[in-house]
Amino acid sequence: MTPKNTLPETLETERLIIRVAHPGDGAVFNEAMMESLEGLTPWLGWVSPPPTLEQSELGCRRAYARYLLNEELMVFSSSKVTGPLWEAAAYTGWIGRCAVLRSASGAAHGLAARG
């Protein structure tokens, strides 16, 4: 028997949206990665060379499929106030693999955690 997902696809507060990566999210994910490359490259080998838009879209599609299979959780966080994606994080076995951050002004910062 396949286990059911216990987390909803979207968590929402007054100011924040945290949701599972979906097909179609590749462009916004790629943009955030491109703006955060300098901070991410020392931590994450897969960002060099930078992924193409198509590779980012494929990654989002795979992440959604893996979420449905309870294999991985890739989430995007955004502010209802500032709008753009400011964090992306992937978890496998409850260990965070990466994060792409933007400040409230939209300036990109990189942060990564090794699992």
Sequence and secondary structure as in RCSB ss.txt:
>XXXX:A:sequence
MTPKNTLPETLETERLIIRVAHPGDGAVFNEAMMESLEGLTPWLGWVSPPPTLEQSELGCRRAYARYLLNEELMV
FSSSKVTGPLWEAAAYTGWIGRCAVLRSASGAAHGLAARG
>XXXX:A:secstr
      S SEEE SSEEEEE  TT HHHHHHHHHHHHHHHTTT GGGSS   HHHHHHHHHHHHHHHHTTS EEE
EEEETTT SEEEEEEEETTEEEEEEEE TTS EEEE    
